[in-house]
Amino acid sequence: MAGALDSSGDRLLLIQLRQGNSNAFDAIYKKYWQSVYAAIYKRLQNSYQAKDITQEIFLQLWHKRNEYEIDNLQAYLYTSARNRVLTCMKKESRFVPVPELLAQLKASDNADYQVIAKEFLAAFESLICSLPSSQQKIFRMRYEDGLSTTEIAQILDISRKTVQNQLTRATAKVRSSLVIICMLFSIFR
């Protein structure tokens, strides 16, 4: 019965939202902000990105309130969250591979290239070793061996979705840590 009340309450809020009622928007925001944020954060593991994406979703809901015919508000919000997370992940997958990064460092005519490169690779390897064993294995198979997620799933006898989830978590941790490592090493360039 609570679901029916929620659904009819959401429908009323959506009608009022389409009419430009800012109180209806505030009610939707208060009701769903935390759960939308949590769903995004669960995937990205980055509070800044999760907050930004959550804000964008609600901002778009307000600005496009007359353009969308939303039947199920909760489904709309979670679908928007999922799509924005996927877009964010695709954009972030454009990273500079470690060998390319080292080649850039070498090309910069840095006299200490050998020492810096050795320290950087040691820090990178330590970072990979700090991952949970399943994530570490999947990360190495994907980025060192060049295997696809389908191939990894077949070899490990697990679902492709599990491989993708583990790879997403590992990549997010490596990416966030690499930013810090790169900043530290750029200080010494």
N, C-alpha and C positions, 0 to 999 in steps of 0.2 A: 504494500500500500504506500510505503514511503517513496518508492520509485515513481509511482503515479503522481504523487504530490509534487515531487521534484520536477518531473517532466512538465506538469501543467504550470508550475511556478516559473520554470525556464521559458516556456512558451509565452507567458505573460511578459516576462522581462524582455524577451526578444521583440515582441510587438512594441513595447515601450521604447526599446533601443532604436528601432527603425523610425520611431517618431522623434528621435533626437533627445530623448529623456536621459540626461546625464546621471540621474539617480539610479536608473535601471542599469546603466553601464557600471556605476560604482558597485552595485549589488552583485553583478556578474563577476567583476574584478575581485571583490572580497571573497566570493564563494569559490572561485576556481583558480586564483593566482597561485596559491601554494601547491596545489596538486599538479598544475601544469609545470611549474618550476621544478618540482620533484621529479617528474617524468623526464624532463630534459636533462636535469643534472645527473640522473641515473645513467644516462647514455654518454654524456660528455665528460663527466667528472671535473667540470670546470665551472665554478660558481659565477664568475663574471660572464662567461658566454651564456650560461643558463639564464641568468637574470636578463641579459640583453635580448635573447631570443623570446623569453616570456613577455617582456615589455613590447617587443615588436608584434607579437601575436595579438595582444590586447589593443595596441594602437591601430593595427590593421582592422580589427573587429569594429572599432569606433569609426574609422575613416570610411570603411566600405560597408557600413551598416545597411545602406539602402541597395547595395548591389547584390548581396548574398541572400539566398533563401535558405535559411538554416532551420532544419527540422529538429535536429538533436544537438543541442548546444555542447554538451560534454563531448560527444563524438567529434564534432567540428573542431573543438579546441585541441583534442588529443591528436587528431589527424594533422592539424596545422603544426603541432609540436613535432610530430614524427617527421613530417616533410622538411621542416626547417633544420632539424637535427641531421637528416640525411644530406641536405644541401651543405651544411656546415662541414660535415665529415668529408664530403667530396672535395670541397675547397681546401681543407687542411691536408688532404692526402698529397697535395702538391708540395712535397718537401724536398730539400736538397739532400741527396744521398751522402753519406759520410765520405766516400772516396772523392766526390766532387768538392765537398767542403775542404778537404785536405789539399786538393789540387789548387783551389783558390788561395789557400794559405801559402802554398809553395810559390805560386805565381806572384805573390805580393813582395817578393825579394826579402823576406824576413830571414835574417841571419840565423836565428834560432829555430828554423823550421823543423829540423830533425827532433829536437827536444820537445817542442810544442806538439808536433804530430804524435810522438810516442806517448806523451802525457794525455793527449786528447783521446787516442785510441784506448788507452788504459782506463780512462774515465768512462768512455762509451761501453767498453766490455764490462766494467763493474756495474754500470747501469743495467745492462741486459741481464747480468747474473743476479741482480736484485729482484727481478720479476719472479712471480710464482712459477714453479717448474713447468706447468702446462702452458702458461703464457710464453715463457721463455722458449720452449720447444717449438710452439706454433710460430712465434716471431722469427726465430732462426730459419725455420723451414720456408717461410714466406719471403724474407728479405735476404737471407744468405744463400739459400738453395734455389730461390726463384720459383717456388711451387705455387700453384693457384690454391685458393681456398677449397676447391673441389678435390684437388689432388691430396691436400693435407687431410681432409676429412676421410678420404678413402684409406690413406696410409694409417691413420690413427684409429680408424673405425669408429668415428663419431660423426654427428650431423654437421653439415656445412654451416648451419646457423650457429652451432656451438663454436666452431672455428672462427667465424666472423665476430662473434661476441668476445671471445678471448683475444683475438687480434685487435679489436677496437680498444679494449681495455689496455692491452700492452702498448699499443701505439700511442694512446693518449698519455700514458705515464712517461714513455720514452720521449715523446715530443716535448712535454712540459719540462722535463729535466734537461733535455738537450738545449733548450732555450737558455737556461741558466748556465750550462757548461759553455755554450758558444759565447755568451756575454763575458764570462770570465776569461776565456781565451782571447777574445777580441781586445781586451784590455792590454794584453801583452803583445799585440801585433805592432 
